[in-house]
Amino acid sequence: MRIAILTRRFFRAGGGAESYAVELARALSSRHEVHVYCQQTDEPLPQVRYHRLWSLGERPRWINQWVFAWTSWRATREGFDVVHSHENTWQGQIQTIHVRPLRHSVLQGRRGWRWWARVLKVVLSPRLLTYFYLEAARFARRPARHVVATSQALRVECLQAYPHAEVEVITPGVTLSDQPLSNTDARQRLALPVDGPCLLFVANDYARKGLDALLQALSHLSPQVHLAVVGSRRPQAVYQAQAEQLGLASRVHFLGPLSDVSLAYQAADLLIHPTLEDSYAMVVLEAMAHGVPVVVSASPWCGIAAELRDGHEALLLADPRDAQAVSVLVQRLLDDADLRRQLSEAGRAFAAQRSWEGAALKYEALYRQASA
């Protein structure tokens, strides 16, 4: 098949949605002709064909979203068996939804004057109107249109926002790690302390993924415990200052974005993901594939948590905003080697059942329906 993939940013370090698009394209490109239409990319896959689309820049994002929607539509109107979009745009028989719909965030649960106040806010905002229009275009019923959510929890939210839609679920996959490096070697490569436990936090949106509570929790743990932070450098200065105020400057290590996060997983003893909102949380699945025990927010904070059993594949946080609760679960794992081993083995078995090849086969079935 000749497949067009639409996404503004096509690189692994961009976040969960970007990694999802890259890994799916990698699996599909082994047997299909895959074209990627994007505004930014480090061209992570040599076997796909890249088409750079014109961009206004990151700001204002809502205008750039219009630009991407129009230019990607113009570029892929013909010549493809299927167009697969990971962005807010009307183009594409396959629409993969990675985040909670804006309509759900703005209007769900509002009644009476509160609902009308939110509607007025949208009507008076060109930015919100743009996002509402493009989002509604994705969910519009069209011949051969398939809407895919990346978790069951996200599917529920999509249907609450757009009851007329038919939404399927294809969760992310993962590649099992063969652990080529020892924990000590991985730490040395990342310039991390080789002694003492090392916690890992991976995210680009530090606030939404719970770094505030994690730093507070770290202040309650032994001085020998360190934290490695992988992700965007944009909010780094704010959190470095916060770490200094808590007396943690020497224990928190900001590594920035990594094109290959596997080195960080190999260096870590635990992954801590106290997210406040995550449609799935691919970092949790990736950590499990590396045999790293996980502490993660429970449902409804995190989509993957609905598939996990507390104390079996992971330890689940009832309230990720509670720094004391975070520190208690982390300390419990640090003190219990048997529990760490159990979580590592069960988590890796969980990850082994979720491959990108399996996800690609599900998408191929949708592609055949759409192209027919």
One Martini backbone bead per residue (centre of mass of N, CA, C, O) as a GRO file, in nm:
protein
  372
    1MET     BB    1   0.100   0.034   0.014
    2ARG     BB    2   0.009   0.383   0.003
    3ILE     BB    3   0.120   0.590   0.274
    4ALA     BB    4  -0.003   0.861   0.471
    5ILE     BB    5   0.155   1.063   0.724
    6LEU     BB    6   0.024   1.284   0.979
    7THR     BB    7   0.264   1.511   1.137
    8ARG     BB    8   0.429   1.770   1.272
    9ARG     BB    9   0.604   1.566   1.456
   10PHE     BB   10   0.895   1.342   1.370
   11PHE     BB   11   0.993   1.221   1.680
   12ARG     BB   12   1.074   1.055   1.970
   13ALA     BB   13   1.133   1.311   2.172
   14GLY     BB   14   0.840   1.455   2.163
   15GLY     BB   15   0.665   1.199   2.263
   16GLY     BB   16   0.409   0.981   2.266
   17ALA     BB   17   0.278   1.053   1.990
   18GLU     BB   18   0.541   1.054   1.828
   19SER     BB   19   0.633   0.765   1.894
   20TYR     BB   20   0.388   0.625   1.779
   21ALA     BB   21   0.428   0.718   1.484
   22VAL     BB   22   0.712   0.603   1.442
   23GLU     BB   23   0.668   0.299   1.519
   24LEU     BB   24   0.443   0.247   1.317
   25ALA     BB   25   0.604   0.320   1.064
   26ARG     BB   26   0.820   0.107   1.100
   27ALA     BB   27   0.632  -0.142   1.079
   28LEU     BB   28   0.503  -0.066   0.795
   29SER     BB   29   0.774  -0.022   0.611
   30SER     BB   30   0.839  -0.332   0.560
   31ARG     BB   31   0.552  -0.347   0.344
   32HIS     BB   32   0.538  -0.033   0.279
   33GLU     BB   33   0.467   0.286   0.143
   34VAL     BB   34   0.601   0.553   0.333
   35HIS     BB   35   0.467   0.880   0.407
   36VAL     BB   36   0.587   1.186   0.557
   37TYR     BB   37   0.398   1.462   0.692
   38CYS     BB   38   0.586   1.749   0.802
   39GLN     BB   39   0.765   2.008   0.994
   40GLN     BB   40   0.925   1.802   1.188
   41THR     BB   41   1.254   1.629   1.169
   42ASP     BB   42   1.514   1.359   1.215
   43GLU     BB   43   1.485   1.109   1.049
   44PRO     BB   44   1.455   0.805   1.203
   45LEU     BB   45   1.368   0.668   0.915
   46PRO     BB   46   1.513   0.545   0.624
   47GLN     BB   47   1.245   0.390   0.486
   48VAL     BB   48   1.118   0.667   0.456
   49ARG     BB   49   0.930   0.942   0.327
   50TYR     BB   50   0.994   1.290   0.317
   51HIS     BB   51   0.772   1.585   0.390
   52ARG     BB   52   0.805   1.919   0.403
   53LEU     BB   53   0.620   2.159   0.567
   54TRP     BB   54   0.504   2.452   0.609
   55SER     BB   55   0.593   2.701   0.867
   56LEU     BB   56   0.542   2.946   1.127
   57GLY     BB   57   0.580   2.794   1.384
   58GLU     BB   58   0.499   2.749   1.718
   59ARG     BB   59   0.411   3.058   1.701
   60PRO     BB   60   0.105   3.038   1.670
   61ARG     BB   61  -0.039   2.732   1.698
   62TRP     BB   62  -0.327   2.768   1.573
   63ILE     BB   63  -0.227   2.869   1.299
   64ASN     BB   64  -0.039   2.631   1.236
   65GLN     BB   65  -0.270   2.424   1.227
   66TRP     BB   66  -0.397   2.536   0.975
   67VAL     BB   67  -0.154   2.508   0.791
   68PHE     BB   68  -0.126   2.202   0.816
   69ALA     BB   69  -0.406   2.120   0.723
   70TRP     BB   70  -0.384   2.245   0.438
   71THR     BB   71  -0.108   2.130   0.331
   72SER     BB   72  -0.176   1.827   0.376
   73TRP     BB   73  -0.422   1.820   0.195
   74ARG     BB   74  -0.284   1.912  -0.070
   75ALA     BB   75  -0.061   1.670  -0.067
   76THR     BB   76  -0.303   1.414  -0.014
   77ARG     BB   77  -0.554   1.397  -0.217
   78GLU     BB   78  -0.360   1.211  -0.395
   79GLY     BB   79  -0.190   0.882  -0.435
   80PHE     BB   80  -0.343   0.718  -0.200
   81ASP     BB   81  -0.477   0.461  -0.016
   82VAL     BB   82  -0.392   0.611   0.263
   83VAL     BB   83  -0.476   0.839   0.534
   84HIS     BB   84  -0.285   0.920   0.834
   85SER     BB   85  -0.384   1.089   1.132
   86HIS     BB   86  -0.228   1.275   1.428
   87GLU     BB   87  -0.411   1.530   1.370
   88ASN     BB   88  -0.579   1.832   1.345
   89THR     BB   89  -0.769   1.715   1.072
   90TRP     BB   90  -0.971   1.636   0.794
   91GLN     BB   91  -0.754   1.457   0.694
   92GLY     BB   92  -0.835   1.123   0.683
   93GLN     BB   93  -0.942   0.800   0.737
   94ILE     BB   94  -0.730   0.800   0.971
   95GLN     BB   95  -0.785   0.872   1.329
   96THR     BB   96  -0.559   0.952   1.584
   97ILE     BB   97  -0.611   0.967   1.932
   98HIS     BB   98  -0.406   1.108   2.209
   99VAL     BB   99  -0.612   1.314   2.339
  100ARG     BB  100  -0.819   1.489   2.499
  101PRO     BB  101  -1.086   1.636   2.416
  102LEU     BB  102  -1.174   1.962   2.419
  103ARG     BB  103  -1.478   1.926   2.457
  104HIS     BB  104  -1.442   1.775   2.722
  105SER     BB  105  -1.275   1.983   2.887
  106VAL     BB  106  -1.486   2.228   2.853
  107LEU     BB  107  -1.798   2.076   2.878
  108GLN     BB  108  -1.780   1.854   3.067
  109GLY     BB  109  -2.019   1.878   3.336
  110ARG     BB  110  -2.172   2.115   3.235
  111ARG     BB  111  -2.430   2.343   3.354
  112GLY     BB  112  -2.604   2.579   3.240
  113TRP     BB  113  -2.429   2.866   3.282
  114ARG     BB  114  -2.158   2.719   3.259
  115TRP     BB  115  -2.193   2.622   2.969
  116TRP     BB  116  -2.244   2.904   2.840
  117ALA     BB  117  -1.974   3.028   2.929
  118ARG     BB  118  -1.798   2.833   2.762
  119VAL     BB  119  -1.919   2.896   2.487
  120LEU     BB  120  -1.845   3.195   2.488
  121LYS     BB  121  -1.540   3.152   2.507
  122VAL     BB  122  -1.516   3.013   2.233
  123VAL     BB  123  -1.650   3.228   2.044
  124LEU     BB  124  -1.426   3.459   2.143
  125SER     BB  125  -1.205   3.238   2.032
  126PRO     BB  126  -1.005   3.166   1.772
  127ARG     BB  127  -0.847   2.934   1.895
  128LEU     BB  128  -1.084   2.754   1.995
  129LEU     BB  129  -1.236   2.741   1.727
  130THR     BB  130  -1.020   2.592   1.573
  131TYR     BB  131  -1.005   2.338   1.750
  132PHE     BB  132  -1.305   2.262   1.733
  133TYR     BB  133  -1.324   2.229   1.427
  134LEU     BB  134  -1.093   2.022   1.378
  135GLU     BB  135  -1.201   1.811   1.573
  136ALA     BB  136  -1.480   1.768   1.443
  137ALA     BB  137  -1.361   1.673   1.167
  138ARG     BB  138  -1.246   1.404   1.277
  139PHE     BB  139  -1.545   1.296   1.388
  140ALA     BB  140  -1.668   1.288   1.129
  141ARG     BB  141  -1.883   1.135   0.922
  142ARG     BB  142  -1.730   0.910   0.686
  143PRO     BB  143  -1.628   0.749   0.437
  144ALA     BB  144  -1.384   0.537   0.569
  145ARG     BB  145  -1.392   0.630   0.862
  146HIS     BB  146  -1.143   0.608   1.135
  147VAL     BB  147  -1.144   0.602   1.487
  148VAL     BB  148  -0.859   0.623   1.718
  149ALA     BB  149  -0.772   0.513   2.032
  150THR     BB  150  -0.504   0.465   2.282
  151SER     BB  151  -0.750   0.407   2.486
  152GLN     BB  152  -1.020   0.332   2.673
  153ALA     BB  153  -1.045   0.599   2.828
  154LEU     BB  154  -1.038   0.777   2.571
  155ARG     BB  155  -1.287   0.662   2.434
  156VAL     BB  156  -1.490   0.759   2.642
  157GLU     BB  157  -1.429   1.065   2.602
  158CYS     BB  158  -1.501   1.075   2.302
  159LEU     BB  159  -1.803   0.983   2.340
  160GLN     BB  160  -1.885   1.217   2.525
  161ALA     BB  161  -1.820   1.438   2.304
  162TYR     BB  162  -1.896   1.213   2.051
  163PRO     BB  163  -2.164   1.008   2.026
  164HIS     BB  164  -2.158   0.944   1.702
  165ALA     BB  165  -1.907   0.797   1.722
  166GLU     BB  166  -1.659   0.561   1.603
  167VAL     BB  167  -1.446   0.393   1.841
  168GLU     BB  168  -1.130   0.269   1.854
  169VAL     BB  169  -0.866   0.047   1.990
  170ILE     BB  170  -0.501   0.126   1.989
  171THR     BB  171  -0.244   0.044   2.149
  172PRO     BB  172   0.056   0.056   2.233
  173GLY     BB  173   0.373  -0.049   2.185
  174VAL     BB  174   0.673  -0.265   2.215
  175THR     BB  175   1.024  -0.320   2.281
  176LEU     BB  176   1.220  -0.548   2.391
  177SER     BB  177   1.481  -0.566   2.606
  178ASP     BB  178   1.837  -0.688   2.626
  179GLN     BB  179   2.035  -0.542   2.804
  180PRO     BB  180   2.346  -0.438   2.708
  181LEU     BB  181   2.366  -0.286   2.984
  182SER     BB  182   2.462  -0.188   3.269
  183ASN     BB  183   2.378   0.014   3.518
  184THR     BB  184   2.659   0.146   3.549
  185ASP     BB  185   2.720   0.210   3.250
  186ALA     BB  186   2.471   0.389   3.201
  187ARG     BB  187   2.542   0.604   3.414
  188GLN     BB  188   2.814   0.689   3.296
  189ARG     BB  189   2.701   0.791   3.020
  190LEU     BB  190   2.501   1.005   3.192
  191ALA     BB  191   2.641   1.121   3.450
  192LEU     BB  192   2.571   0.935   3.692
  193PRO     BB  193   2.546   0.807   3.980
  194VAL     BB  194   2.658   0.481   4.093
  195ASP     BB  195   2.540   0.541   4.371
  196GLY     BB  196   2.254   0.448   4.452
  197PRO     BB  197   1.946   0.521   4.393
  198CYS     BB  198   1.750   0.552   4.076
  199LEU     BB  199   1.530   0.767   3.954
  200LEU     BB  200   1.262   0.803   3.701
  201PHE     BB  201   1.174   1.077   3.469
  202VAL     BB  202   0.933   1.099   3.188
  203ALA     BB  203   0.896   1.417   3.018
  204ASN     BB  204   0.772   1.738   2.894
  205ASP     BB  205   0.535   1.787   3.102
  206TYR     BB  206   0.605   1.836   3.420
  207ALA     BB  207   0.341   1.925   3.556
  208ARG     BB  208   0.135   1.709   3.436
  209LYS     BB  209   0.345   1.458   3.531
  210GLY     BB  210   0.443   1.528   3.851
  211LEU     BB  211   0.718   1.674   3.953
  212ASP     BB  212   0.640   1.826   4.207
  213ALA     BB  213   0.572   1.577   4.385
  214LEU     BB  214   0.844   1.430   4.343
  215LEU     BB  215   1.027   1.638   4.479
  216GLN     BB  216   0.889   1.626   4.750
  217ALA     BB  217   0.940   1.323   4.792
  218LEU     BB  218   1.254   1.332   4.779
  219SER     BB  219   1.284   1.499   5.049
  220HIS     BB  220   1.190   1.222   5.220
  221LEU     BB  221   1.443   1.087   5.127
  222SER     BB  222   1.728   0.969   5.097
  223PRO     BB  223   2.033   1.115   5.001
  224GLN     BB  224   2.101   0.858   4.807
  225VAL     BB  225   1.866   0.954   4.633
  226HIS     BB  226   1.804   0.978   4.287
  227LEU     BB  227   1.716   1.196   3.996
  228ALA     BB  228   1.605   1.143   3.664
  229VAL     BB  229   1.548   1.382   3.393
  230VAL     BB  230   1.344   1.339   3.102
  231GLY     BB  231   1.332   1.611   2.862
  232SER     BB  232   1.249   1.907   2.829
  233ARG     BB  233   1.417   2.229   2.861
  234ARG     BB  234   1.204   2.453   2.906
  235PRO     BB  235   1.132   2.384   3.234
  236GLN     BB  236   1.406   2.350   3.386
  237ALA     BB  237   1.467   2.611   3.549
  238VAL     BB  238   1.226   2.594   3.742
  239TYR     BB  239   1.311   2.304   3.864
  240GLN     BB  240   1.589   2.380   3.962
  241ALA     BB  241   1.492   2.589   4.167
  242GLN     BB  242   1.315   2.392   4.327
  243ALA     BB  243   1.544   2.199   4.408
  244GLU     BB  244   1.709   2.410   4.564
  245GLN     BB  245   1.489   2.482   4.777
  246LEU     BB  246   1.492   2.160   4.872
  247GLY     BB  247   1.796   2.052   4.861
  248LEU     BB  248   1.837   1.887   4.547
  249ALA     BB  249   2.058   1.967   4.336
  250SER     BB  250   2.253   1.697   4.367
  251ARG     BB  251   1.990   1.481   4.302
  252VAL     BB  252   1.911   1.634   4.032
  253HIS     BB  253   1.901   1.516   3.682
  254PHE     BB  254   1.918   1.686   3.380
  255LEU     BB  255   1.907   1.534   3.043
  256GLY     BB  256   1.697   1.583   2.860
  257PRO     BB  257   1.658   1.495   2.548
  258LEU     BB  258   1.618   1.159   2.411
  259SER     BB  259   1.631   0.957   2.137
  260ASP     BB  260   1.726   0.726   2.354
  261VAL     BB  261   1.580   0.598   2.652
  262SER     BB  262   1.716   0.322   2.725
  263LEU     BB  263   1.953   0.425   2.896
  264ALA     BB  264   1.775   0.527   3.132
  265TYR     BB  265   1.643   0.256   3.204
  266GLN     BB  266   1.919   0.110   3.269
  267ALA     BB  267   1.990   0.327   3.508
  268ALA     BB  268   1.734   0.244   3.656
  269ASP     BB  269   1.531   0.132   3.935
  270LEU     BB  270   1.291   0.347   3.888
  271LEU     BB  271   0.964   0.442   3.788
  272ILE     BB  272   0.811   0.773   3.807
  273HIS     BB  273   0.441   0.841   3.739
  274PRO     BB  274   0.260   1.124   3.861
  275THR     BB  275   0.020   1.174   3.680
  276LEU     BB  276  -0.262   1.395   3.589
  277GLU     BB  277  -0.243   1.328   3.261
  278ASP     BB  278  -0.308   1.022   3.068
  279SER     BB  279  -0.409   0.831   2.809
  280TYR     BB  280  -0.153   0.619   2.877
  281ALA     BB  281   0.178   0.580   2.896
  282MET     BB  282   0.454   0.475   2.742
  283VAL     BB  283   0.676   0.484   2.961
  284VAL     BB  284   0.569   0.245   3.122
  285LEU     BB  285   0.599   0.028   2.904
  286GLU     BB  286   0.902   0.071   2.855
  287ALA     BB  287   0.999   0.006   3.139
  288MET     BB  288   0.890  -0.284   3.142
  289ALA     BB  289   1.064  -0.380   2.896
  290HIS     BB  290   1.327  -0.323   3.100
  291GLY     BB  291   1.251  -0.414   3.403
  292VAL     BB  292   1.113  -0.164   3.544
  293PRO     BB  293   0.987  -0.052   3.810
  294VAL     BB  294   0.652   0.086   3.894
  295VAL     BB  295   0.515   0.417   3.957
  296VAL     BB  296   0.161   0.496   3.916
  297SER     BB  297  -0.112   0.631   3.826
  298ALA     BB  298  -0.427   0.594   3.855
  299SER     BB  299  -0.733   0.573   3.796
  300PRO     BB  300  -0.798   0.849   3.579
  301TRP     BB  301  -0.504   0.963   3.528
  302CYS     BB  302  -0.426   0.676   3.379
  303GLY     BB  303  -0.468   0.458   3.119
  304ILE     BB  304  -0.286   0.200   3.186
  305ALA     BB  305  -0.398   0.138   3.479
  306ALA     BB  306  -0.651  -0.033   3.384
  307GLU     BB  307  -0.435  -0.287   3.312
  308LEU     BB  308  -0.341  -0.284   3.611
  309ARG     BB  309  -0.204  -0.440   3.904
  310ASP     BB  310  -0.179  -0.388   4.218
  311GLY     BB  311   0.134  -0.534   4.301
  312HIS     BB  312   0.216  -0.666   4.014
  313GLU     BB  313   0.299  -0.454   3.773
  314ALA     BB  314   0.231  -0.221   3.991
  315LEU     BB  315   0.222   0.088   4.156
  316LEU     BB  316  -0.062   0.270   4.274
  317LEU     BB  317  -0.184   0.601   4.266
  318ALA     BB  318  -0.451   0.759   4.396
  319ASP     BB  319  -0.273   1.043   4.454
  320PRO     BB  320  -0.034   1.230   4.282
  321ARG     BB  321  -0.042   1.496   4.474
  322ASP     BB  322   0.075   1.309   4.704
  323ALA     BB  323   0.388   1.316   4.822
  324GLN     BB  324   0.375   1.114   5.056
  325ALA     BB  325   0.267   0.875   4.890
  326VAL     BB  326   0.505   0.859   4.698
  327SER     BB  327   0.729   0.807   4.913
  328VAL     BB  328   0.608   0.544   5.027
  329LEU     BB  329   0.624   0.371   4.765
  330VAL     BB  330   0.922   0.406   4.711
  331GLN     BB  331   1.023   0.294   4.983
  332ARG     BB  332   0.895   0.017   4.955
  333LEU     BB  333   1.072  -0.065   4.709
  334LEU     BB  334   1.356  -0.012   4.829
  335ASP     BB  335   1.302  -0.231   5.075
  336ASP     BB  336   1.187  -0.450   4.842
  337ALA     BB  337   1.328  -0.683   4.645
  338ASP     BB  338   1.093  -0.879   4.582
  339LEU     BB  339   0.901  -0.667   4.464
  340ARG     BB  340   1.081  -0.569   4.238
  341ARG     BB  341   1.101  -0.842   4.095
  342GLN     BB  342   0.800  -0.885   4.046
  343LEU     BB  343   0.748  -0.626   3.877
  344SER     BB  344   0.954  -0.685   3.660
  345GLU     BB  345   0.834  -0.955   3.555
  346ALA     BB  346   0.536  -0.867   3.512
  347GLY     BB  347   0.595  -0.622   3.330
  348ARG     BB  348   0.741  -0.777   3.103
  349ALA     BB  349   0.502  -0.963   3.037
  350PHE     BB  350   0.309  -0.737   2.960
  351ALA     BB  351   0.486  -0.617   2.727
  352ALA     BB  352   0.508  -0.884   2.550
  353GLN     BB  353   0.186  -0.847   2.458
  354ARG     BB  354   0.298  -0.553   2.326
  355SER     BB  355   0.324  -0.481   1.994
  356TRP     BB  356   0.383  -0.311   1.700
  357GLU     BB  357   0.295  -0.534   1.512
  358GLY     BB  358   0.011  -0.562   1.627
  359ALA     BB  359  -0.076  -0.272   1.567
  360ALA     BB  360  -0.024  -0.279   1.260
  361LEU     BB  361  -0.234  -0.500   1.193
  362LYS     BB  362  -0.481  -0.335   1.282
  363TYR     BB  363  -0.436  -0.103   1.080
  364GLU     BB  364  -0.444  -0.270   0.819
  365ALA     BB  365  -0.741  -0.342   0.842
  366LEU     BB  366  -0.835  -0.047   0.814
  367TYR     BB  367  -0.702   0.014   0.542
  368ARG     BB  368  -0.862  -0.191   0.377
  369GLN     BB  369  -1.137  -0.068   0.432
  370ALA     BB  370  -1.075   0.220   0.326
  371SER     BB  371  -0.970   0.143   0.032
  372ALA     BB  372  -1.246  -0.011  -0.045
   0.00000   0.00000   0.00000
